[in-house]
Amino acid sequence: METGNEFNGKDVGADAGQFRIEAADGDRGRFFSVRPLGNERYELLDDDGSIGTIQLDERDHSRCESQGCELDLPLLHSVRDQIRGHLDRNKDMG
């Protein structure tokens, strides 16, 4: 299925704009570092390093795609919601 989203794009630097989120994983929270890569793409990192990349859909904020992530769907949606919330809070502050 063609979505029009591509996972290639310019890298904005190693730690440029990196932030931390806590996402619900069942009945507990998991912490991730999130590194913006540009074009609505974000690298997810845990304590062991990179665990994959997700791309938020600019037109449908309830949807995202993942590449290399082995997170279950509910956790992936929680991560997406936390990233979107972080972006919305920072947009309101800036």
URDA-V488510 format. One record per backbone hydrogen bond with DSSP energy under -1.0 kcal/mol. NH is the residue of the N-H (numbers start at 1). CO is the residue of the C=O. If there is no record, write none. Layout:
nh->[NH | NH]
co->[CO | CO]
This chain:
nh->[18 | 19 | 21 | 23 | 25 | 28 | 30 | 32 | 33 | 34 | 35 | 37 | 41 | 42 | 43 | 44 | 45 | 46 | 49 | 51 | 53 | 54 | 55 | 56 | 57 | 63 | 65 | 67 | 76 | 77 | 78 | 79 | 80 | 81 | 82 | 83 | 84 | 85 | 86 | 87 | 88 | 89 | 90 | 91 | 92 | 93 | 94]
co->[15 | 34 | 32 | 30 | 28 | 25 | 23 | 21 | 45 | 19 | 43 | 41 | 38 | 54 | 35 | 52 | 33 | 49 | 46 | 44 | 67 | 42 | 65 | 40 | 63 | 60 | 55 | 53 | 72 | 73 | 74 | 75 | 76 | 77 | 78 | 79 | 80 | 81 | 82 | 83 | 84 | 85 | 86 | 87 | 88 | 89 | 90]
